[in-house]
Amino acid sequence: MKEGYYTEPLSFNRKVLIASASVTRRKNTIHCLSKVDVTEPRRRIRAHFEKTGEKLSFTAYLVMCLAQVIKQHPRLNSFIRRNNLVVLEDVTISVLVEREFMDENIPEPVGIRQAQLKTYSQISSEIKAAKGHSSSRLGTLSGTSWIRFIPSFLLRRFIRMADKNLLLAKRYGKVAVTAVGMFTKDPVWFIPHGSATVLLTVGSIESGIVSAGGKQEMRETLCLTGSFDHNVVDGAPAARFMNQLLETISRGDFIG
């Protein structure tokens, strides 16, 4: 410490994230920054807890809404492979869950398979189980613990190959949700990177008084970023998709 600094070796987990970011930053991605009124769905979630004692995940609610809207826009549930557009029949949504490995907080994906067929409660239970999963190795949650055997210098090549792999696409999907912004209190949007064709990045929730029908009401507004692989999705379809998604989220219909 006499030099005024110290060094520590990069963990393999950090090297995986660096390799992933290096590959995905080259994608042709377009972003849509939005705000959505989530007062009603959050009120219903609280009412459900008071009535049943079941605490439902808000992230699971967003996954539920996303799955139902993606089902109506099947060409967004796809990716490009060997000059072909591969459209997946089932909606599998990859949810990034933050876990701690050797004093590092690392996001790890869990695939919610056939999300379009599952109830809100089922999706919520899967996400909670993933967050409660205990292991000291990266990949045990997503079933890719073997990744630690890949030499560091081959990680980027592996990630590029995995992005076009049909089996991995069916297992983890090409639609994803990350809720990193839920850890902030001020209005915040995030511009993410990722390999998904459609990526929903959840920002912060802002509470404030707004005018509605001549009355002053306290409303809760969610900052949301929708990101799209521009090689697959053009601007107009992305805008129509986001309009439908925001309307679906604000209604709270999937909460009993």
Secondary structure, DSSP 8 states (H G I E B T S, - for coil): -TTS-------HHHHHHHHHHHHHTTS-EEEEEEEEE-HHHHHHHHHHHHHH-----HHHHHHHHHHHHHHHSGGGSEEEETTEEEE-SS--EEEEEEEEETTEEEEEEEEETTGGGS-HHHHHHHHHHHHT---SSTTTTTT-GGGGGS-GGGHHHHHHHHHT-HHHHHHH-SEEEE-GGGG-SS--------S-SEEEEEEEEEEEEEEETTEEEEEEEEEEEEEEETTT--HHHHHHHHHHHHHHHHH-TT--
